[in-house]
């Protein structure tokens, strides 16, 4: 999992709970996507992860394109 500096990211950062609601997925799915390198969470502390809204929107869009191609 790549750790990014919050100052390098434009836009809104979502909590894990809000990111799950936004992407309509589970917490495990988000962290699995991060381990694969599909998402790049921002670690603000040991138990404080934030998700860039821009990354989430792109990830959801890529998943939708793959689903249409099935």
C-alpha positions as CSV (number, residue, x, y, z in Angstrom):
1,X,0.0,0.0,0.0
2,X,1.5,3.3,-1.1
3,X,1.4,6.1,1.6
4,X,0.7,9.5,0.2
5,X,1.3,12.9,1.8
6,X,-2.1,14.7,2.3
7,X,-0.5,18.0,1.2
8,X,0.1,16.5,-2.3
9,X,-3.6,15.6,-2.9
10,X,-6.1,18.0,-4.2
11,X,-9.8,17.6,-3.3
12,X,-11.8,16.0,-0.6
13,X,-10.7,13.2,1.7
14,X,-13.4,10.8,2.9
15,X,-13.4,8.6,6.0
16,X,-13.5,4.9,5.4
17,X,-17.1,4.8,6.4
18,X,-18.0,7.6,4.0
19,X,-15.9,6.1,1.2
20,X,-17.7,2.8,1.6
21,X,-21.1,4.6,1.3
22,X,-19.9,6.6,-1.7
23,X,-18.5,3.5,-3.5
24,X,-21.3,1.2,-2.3
25,X,-18.8,-1.4,-1.1
26,X,-17.5,-2.9,2.1
27,X,-14.5,-1.8,4.2
28,X,-12.7,-5.0,3.2
29,X,-13.2,-4.2,-0.5
30,X,-11.7,-0.8,-0.1
31,X,-8.6,-2.1,1.7
32,X,-8.3,-5.0,-0.8
33,X,-8.3,-2.5,-3.7
34,X,-5.6,-0.5,-1.8
35,X,-3.4,-3.6,-1.4
36,X,-3.8,-4.3,-5.2
37,X,-2.8,-0.6,-5.9
38,X,-6.2,0.3,-7.4
39,X,-6.7,2.9,-4.6
40,X,-4.3,5.1,-2.8
41,X,-5.4,5.9,0.8
42,X,-3.9,8.6,2.9
43,X,-2.7,7.5,6.3
44,X,-3.0,10.4,8.8
45,X,-2.2,8.2,11.8
46,X,-2.1,4.6,12.9
47,X,-5.9,4.3,12.9
48,X,-6.8,7.2,10.6
49,X,-7.1,6.4,6.9
50,X,-8.7,8.8,4.4
51,X,-9.7,8.1,0.8
52,X,-9.3,10.8,-1.9
53,X,-12.7,11.4,-3.5
54,X,-11.1,11.7,-6.9
55,X,-9.5,8.3,-6.6
56,X,-12.8,6.7,-5.5
57,X,-14.7,8.2,-8.4
58,X,-12.1,6.9,-10.9
59,X,-12.1,3.5,-9.3
60,X,-15.9,3.2,-9.5
61,X,-15.8,4.4,-13.1
62,X,-13.2,1.8,-14.0
63,X,-15.3,-1.0,-12.3
64,X,-18.4,0.2,-14.3
65,X,-16.5,0.0,-17.6
66,X,-15.3,-3.5,-16.8
67,X,-18.9,-4.6,-15.8
68,X,-20.2,-3.2,-19.1
69,X,-17.7,-5.2,-21.1
70,X,-18.8,-8.5,-19.5
